[in-house]
Amino acid sequence: MTETLQTRRLALHPIGMVDHHALLTHWTGPVVRRHLFDGASISPVQVTEIIETSERDFATEGYGLWALRPLRRGLGRAEPRPGAPLIGVAGLRGHEGPFDRGVDVEILYSLEPDRWGQGLAAEASRAVLDYAFGVVGLRRVTAEFDPDSAVSAEVAASLGMRPWRGGPDGPDGAAYYAADRSGWLGSRRGIDAVP
């Protein structure tokens, strides 16, 4: 099982301590922080904990968080650009599901604001869902976001995610969406992933 993923434009590598400074910078940016952490500040210690949790999850569950970096194209192949900046994060984490229905696996992503509107969130998320359903064999992946976030709803819809159980928003006001393995594998949505 490989944990390194690639799309047409992105290299996805499991986050590690080598990414600590870049993650801290990314996650403390005011716009990213507002969407990912509900505006709460995140400390260097919390970044360390997130990295350690992701590394543990990869070792025990087969999934975690990936750092997103742009690819360089040349001589008919794509490869990560040496020293390429971290432009975002995408991945999977265990998450307490809505309505006391137990633990779910949640997809999440964040991008540097100057990368918004380029389709990179959907591209990275497709690679993550391909991995979740095709490699790890998960049955369902959920997403939680602010119901006022039209962009998040559009990304979820482009991934084939639908409102979870057709039910109302969660008690905290969040919108819950889900994709299931059979629907994903039958849809052939993984068009951005590179073998």
The 8 nearest C-alpha neighbors of each residue, nearest first, counted from 0:
[[1, 2, 134, 61, 135, 3, 130, 133],
 [2, 0, 3, 4, 134, 130, 61, 12],
 [1, 3, 4, 0, 13, 12, 62, 57],
 [4, 2, 12, 1, 11, 13, 5, 10],
 [5, 3, 11, 10, 2, 12, 126, 6],
 [4, 6, 10, 193, 9, 11, 192, 7],
 [5, 7, 192, 9, 191, 193, 8, 10],
 [6, 8, 191, 9, 193, 192, 5, 70],
 [9, 7, 70, 6, 69, 10, 5, 71],
 [10, 8, 69, 6, 70, 68, 5, 7],
 [9, 11, 5, 68, 67, 70, 79, 69],
 [10, 12, 4, 67, 65, 66, 3, 5],
 [13, 11, 3, 65, 66, 14, 10, 4],
 [14, 12, 65, 64, 66, 15, 2, 3],
 [15, 13, 65, 66, 64, 12, 18, 50],
 [16, 14, 17, 18, 50, 13, 19, 54],
 [15, 17, 19, 18, 50, 14, 47, 51],
 [16, 18, 15, 19, 20, 14, 21, 22],
 [19, 17, 16, 21, 15, 20, 22, 14],
 [20, 18, 16, 22, 21, 17, 23, 46],
 [19, 21, 23, 22, 18, 24, 17, 16],
 [20, 22, 24, 18, 23, 19, 25, 85],
 [23, 21, 25, 19, 24, 20, 26, 18],
 [24, 22, 20, 26, 25, 21, 27, 19],
 [23, 25, 21, 22, 27, 26, 20, 28],
 [26, 24, 22, 23, 28, 27, 21, 111],
 [25, 27, 23, 28, 32, 24, 22, 31],
 [28, 26, 24, 25, 32, 23, 29, 41],
 [27, 29, 31, 26, 25, 30, 32, 24],
 [30, 28, 32, 31, 27, 33, 38, 26],
 [29, 31, 33, 32, 28, 34, 112, 38],
 [32, 30, 34, 33, 28, 29, 35, 26],
 [31, 33, 36, 29, 38, 35, 30, 34],
 [32, 34, 38, 37, 30, 31, 36, 35],
 [35, 33, 31, 32, 37, 36, 30, 38],
 [36, 34, 32, 33, 37, 31, 109, 38],
 [35, 37, 32, 38, 39, 33, 34, 40],
 [38, 36, 33, 39, 34, 35, 32, 40],
 [37, 39, 33, 32, 36, 40, 34, 29],
 [40, 38, 36, 37, 41, 32, 33, 27],
 [41, 39, 38, 27, 42, 32, 36, 26],
 [40, 42, 45, 27, 39, 43, 46, 26],
 [41, 43, 45, 44, 46, 40, 23, 27],
 [42, 44, 46, 45, 47, 23, 41, 19],
 [45, 43, 47, 42, 46, 48, 41, 49],
 [44, 46, 48, 42, 47, 43, 41, 49],
 [45, 47, 43, 49, 48, 44, 50, 23],
 [46, 48, 44, 50, 45, 49, 51, 43],
 [47, 49, 45, 51, 46, 50, 52, 44],
 [50, 48, 46, 52, 51, 47, 53, 45],
 [51, 49, 53, 47, 48, 52, 15, 54],
 [50, 52, 48, 54, 53, 49, 55, 47],
 [53, 51, 55, 49, 50, 54, 56, 48],
 [52, 54, 63, 56, 50, 55, 51, 64],
 [53, 55, 51, 57, 56, 52, 50, 58],
 [54, 56, 52, 58, 53, 57, 59, 51],
 [57, 55, 53, 60, 59, 58, 54, 63],
 [56, 58, 61, 62, 54, 63, 55, 60],
 [59, 57, 55, 56, 61, 60, 54, 62],
 [58, 60, 56, 57, 61, 55, 62, 54],
 [61, 59, 56, 57, 62, 58, 55, 135],
 [60, 62, 57, 59, 58, 135, 56, 63],
 [63, 61, 57, 60, 56, 91, 64, 92],
 [62, 64, 53, 91, 57, 56, 90, 92],
 [63, 65, 90, 53, 89, 13, 91, 14],
 [64, 66, 13, 12, 14, 11, 89, 88],
 [67, 65, 88, 12, 14, 11, 13, 87],
 [68, 66, 11, 87, 88, 86, 85, 10],
 [67, 69, 85, 10, 9, 86, 83, 84],
 [70, 68, 9, 8, 10, 79, 83, 71],
 [71, 69, 79, 9, 78, 8, 80, 10],
 [70, 72, 80, 78, 77, 79, 73, 69],
 [73, 71, 77, 76, 70, 78, 75, 74],
 [72, 74, 75, 76, 77, 71, 78, 70],
 [73, 75, 76, 72, 77, 71, 78, 70],
 [74, 76, 73, 72, 77, 78, 71, 7],
 [77, 75, 73, 74, 72, 78, 71, 70],
 [78, 76, 72, 71, 70, 73, 79, 75],
 [77, 79, 70, 71, 80, 72, 76, 10],
 [80, 78, 70, 71, 10, 81, 69, 77],
 [79, 81, 83, 71, 70, 82, 78, 69],
 [82, 80, 83, 79, 78, 71, 84, 70],
 [81, 83, 80, 84, 79, 85, 68, 69],
 [84, 82, 80, 81, 68, 69, 85, 79],
 [85, 83, 86, 68, 82, 69, 21, 67],
 [84, 86, 68, 87, 67, 21, 66, 83],
 [87, 85, 111, 67, 68, 110, 84, 88],
 [88, 86, 110, 67, 109, 85, 111, 66],
 [87, 89, 66, 109, 108, 67, 65, 110],
 [90, 88, 108, 65, 107, 64, 109, 123],
 [91, 89, 64, 107, 63, 106, 65, 127],
 [90, 92, 106, 63, 105, 64, 62, 104],
 [93, 91, 105, 104, 63, 94, 106, 90],
 [92, 94, 104, 103, 105, 102, 95, 91],
 [93, 95, 103, 102, 104, 96, 105, 92],
 [96, 94, 102, 101, 103, 97, 93, 99],
 [97, 95, 102, 103, 101, 100, 94, 99],
 [98, 96, 99, 169, 100, 95, 170, 175],
 [97, 99, 100, 96, 169, 170, 101, 95],
 [100, 98, 97, 101, 96, 95, 102, 169],
 [101, 99, 98, 96, 97, 102, 95, 103],
 [102, 100, 96, 99, 95, 103, 97, 98],
 [101, 103, 95, 96, 94, 93, 104, 100],
 [104, 102, 94, 96, 93, 95, 105, 101],
 [103, 105, 93, 140, 92, 94, 141, 91],
 [104, 106, 141, 142, 92, 91, 140, 94],
 [107, 105, 91, 142, 90, 141, 140, 92],
 [108, 106, 90, 89, 91, 105, 142, 109],
 [107, 109, 89, 88, 90, 120, 110, 106],
 [108, 110, 87, 88, 89, 31, 111, 35],
 [111, 109, 87, 86, 112, 114, 88, 115],
 [110, 112, 86, 114, 113, 87, 25, 109],
 [113, 111, 115, 114, 110, 30, 31, 116],
 [112, 114, 111, 115, 110, 116, 86, 117],
 [115, 113, 112, 111, 117, 110, 116, 86],
 [116, 114, 112, 117, 113, 110, 111, 118],
 [115, 117, 118, 114, 119, 113, 120, 112],
 [118, 116, 119, 115, 114, 120, 121, 113],
 [119, 117, 121, 120, 116, 122, 115, 154],
 [118, 120, 122, 121, 117, 123, 114, 115],
 [121, 119, 123, 122, 118, 124, 108, 110],
 [120, 122, 124, 119, 123, 118, 154, 125],
 [123, 121, 119, 125, 124, 120, 191, 118],
 [124, 122, 126, 120, 125, 121, 119, 127],
 [123, 125, 127, 121, 126, 122, 120, 128],
 [126, 124, 128, 122, 127, 123, 189, 121],
 [127, 125, 129, 123, 124, 192, 128, 130],
 [126, 128, 124, 130, 125, 129, 131, 90],
 [127, 129, 131, 125, 130, 126, 132, 124],
 [130, 128, 126, 133, 127, 132, 131, 125],
 [129, 131, 134, 127, 133, 128, 132, 126],
 [132, 130, 128, 135, 129, 137, 133, 134],
 [131, 133, 136, 137, 180, 129, 130, 134],
 [132, 134, 130, 129, 136, 131, 135, 184],
 [135, 133, 130, 136, 132, 131, 0, 129],
 [134, 136, 131, 137, 132, 133, 61, 130],
 [137, 135, 132, 134, 133, 131, 138, 180],
 [136, 138, 132, 131, 135, 139, 180, 140],
 [137, 139, 180, 179, 136, 132, 140, 181],
 [140, 138, 179, 178, 137, 180, 141, 177],
 [141, 139, 104, 178, 105, 177, 179, 106],
 [140, 142, 177, 105, 176, 104, 106, 178],
 [143, 141, 176, 105, 106, 175, 177, 144],
 [144, 142, 175, 174, 173, 176, 141, 145],
 [145, 143, 174, 173, 146, 142, 175, 151],
 [144, 146, 173, 147, 148, 174, 172, 143],
 [145, 147, 174, 148, 173, 144, 172, 149],
 [148, 146, 145, 149, 144, 152, 174, 151],
 [149, 147, 151, 150, 146, 145, 152, 144],
 [148, 150, 152, 151, 147, 153, 146, 154],
 [151, 149, 153, 152, 148, 154, 155, 147],
 [152, 150, 154, 153, 148, 149, 155, 144],
 [151, 153, 149, 155, 150, 154, 156, 148],
 [154, 152, 150, 156, 151, 155, 157, 149],
 [153, 155, 151, 157, 156, 152, 121, 150],
 [156, 154, 152, 160, 158, 153, 157, 151],
 [155, 157, 159, 153, 160, 158, 154, 152],
 [158, 156, 154, 159, 155, 153, 121, 160],
 [157, 159, 155, 156, 160, 154, 125, 121],
 [158, 160, 156, 157, 161, 155, 178, 183],
 [161, 159, 178, 177, 155, 156, 158, 176],
 [160, 162, 176, 177, 163, 159, 156, 178],
 [163, 161, 176, 165, 175, 164, 177, 160],
 [162, 164, 176, 177, 165, 175, 161, 166],
 [165, 163, 166, 162, 161, 177, 176, 167],
 [164, 166, 162, 163, 167, 161, 176, 175],
 [167, 165, 164, 163, 168, 162, 175, 169],
 [168, 166, 169, 165, 174, 175, 162, 163],
 [167, 169, 174, 173, 172, 175, 170, 166],
 [168, 170, 172, 173, 171, 97, 174, 167],
 [169, 171, 172, 168, 173, 98, 97, 167],
 [170, 172, 169, 173, 168, 174, 97, 145],
 [173, 171, 169, 170, 168, 174, 146, 145],
 [174, 172, 145, 169, 144, 168, 171, 146],
 [173, 175, 168, 146, 144, 143, 145, 169],
 [176, 174, 143, 163, 142, 162, 173, 168],
 [175, 177, 162, 163, 142, 161, 141, 160],
 [178, 176, 141, 160, 163, 161, 140, 142],
 [177, 179, 160, 140, 139, 141, 159, 161],
 [180, 178, 139, 182, 138, 181, 183, 140],
 [179, 181, 138, 183, 132, 182, 139, 184],
 [182, 180, 184, 183, 179, 185, 138, 186],
 [181, 183, 185, 180, 179, 184, 186, 178],
 [184, 182, 180, 186, 185, 181, 179, 187],
 [183, 185, 181, 186, 182, 187, 180, 132],
 [186, 184, 182, 183, 187, 181, 180, 188],
 [185, 187, 183, 188, 184, 182, 159, 189],
 [186, 188, 189, 185, 184, 183, 190, 182],
 [189, 187, 186, 190, 183, 125, 158, 184],
 [188, 190, 187, 191, 192, 125, 129, 126],
 [189, 191, 188, 192, 187, 125, 193, 126],
 [192, 190, 6, 189, 7, 122, 193, 126],
 [193, 191, 6, 126, 190, 189, 5, 194],
 [192, 194, 6, 5, 191, 7, 4, 190],
 [193, 192, 5, 4, 6, 191, 190, 189]]
